[in-house]
Amino acid sequence: MKEFLIVLAAVLPIFILAAAGMLARRREWLTEEADQSLMRLTINVLVPAFIFEKVLGNPALLRLGDMFIAPMLGFGTVALGIGVAGLAAHATGIGDDRTRRTFAYVTGLFNYGYVPLPLALMLFDRETVGILVVFNLGVEVALWTFGAALLSRKEGEPLLRKIFNPSVITILITLALNFSGTYPHVPDVLITAARMLGECAIPIGLVLTGAIISDHLHEFHPAHGWRVMSTSCLLRLGVLPVVFLLVAKFAPVPLSLELQRVLMLQAAMPAAVFPLIMTKHYGGDTVTAMRVIVGTSAIGLVTIPLWVRFGMKFLGFEMK
C-alpha cells in the first residue's frame, strides 16, 4: 500500500497540471491564439534543452547496446500496439475504415513524454531519464511514419522534416558529444541554462495539453462511443502492459536495468495526447481520437500506479 501511495503521489501532480491547463482555457487565461506560440517554444526550445541536459554525459548512454536497442524497442512497441489495436478494431466491428485506422493509431501510441518523464525523475534517476529520451527517439519516428501511413496524408507533407525535429536533432548532437568524448568541454554556463529552460518543459507542456483537451471535450460523448472507449482501455491499459512487461523480463537479448524501467513505465501509460493533433492535421476521425485519449487517461489515473507497482515487483527493482 505504501508503494502504491508513493506512485500515486508521483502521478497526481501530472494530472493536476493538465487540469490547470483546462481551467486556464475555460477562464480564458490561456487563449487558443497563444497555443501556437507556446507549442513552438516548448517543441523548439524547452524540450531540446531538457534533452540536452539529461543526455549530456549520462553514463547510461555510453553503453552501445542501449543506444541501439532502446530506439528499436521504442519503434517496435508502437508498431506492436498499432497492430494489436488494428486487429481488435476489425474484430469488434468499430466504425468504418477511417475510424478503425484512427483507433489503431491513437490506441497504439502510449504517452511517451509528459507523463513518464516526470515519473522517471521522481521514481528513479537521471540514467533512467536518459534511456527514456533515447527510447523516445524510436517512438518519434513511429509517430510520424505511422501517422502519415494510417491517416489521410496531405499532399507535399515533408515527412523527413517532421521526423528530424529539434528534439531528435538534439538527441543526435548530444550523443555525438558523448561518444566523441568532448562532452566534458561543454561550458557549465550552457549546461546551467539548459537545465533552467528544461525545467519549464514538462509543466508548460502539461498545461498546454490540458488546454487542448478542453477545446475538444465537446466532442466527447461516451454514450455514443462506449465500444471505442472500452476496447481502447482494455488494450492500452490491460493487454499491452502485460506484453511490455513480458518483453522487459524475457527479451531475447539482455536489457539494462534502466531500459527495463523505461519499458515498465511505458507499459503503464494511457494513450498519448499529441496524436489528437496528428489526427486533426491528417484528416482522421478526431471524435474517435478524443474518445480513446479521454477514456484511457481517465482510467489511467487509477491504473498507472497499479501497473507501476506491479511492474516493479514483477521485474524485481525498487524506487530510488
Buried (B, 14 or more C-beta within 10 A) or exposed (E): EEBEEBBBEBBEBBBEBBBBBBBBBEEEEBEEEBBEEBBEBBBEBBBBBBBBBBBBBBEBBBBEEBBEBBBEBBBBBBBBBBEBBBEBBEEBEBBEEBBBBBBBBBBBBBBBBBBBBBBBBBBBBBBBBBBBBBBBBBBBBBBBBBBBEBBEBEEEEEEEEBBBBBBBEBBEBBBEBBEEEEBEEBEEEEBEBBBEBBBBBBBBBBBBBBBBBBBBEEBBEEEEBEBBBBBBBBBBBEBBBEBBBEBBBEBEEEBBBBBBBBBBBBBBBBBBBBBBBBBBBBEBBBBBBBBBBBBBBBBBBEBBBBBBBBBBEBBEEEBE
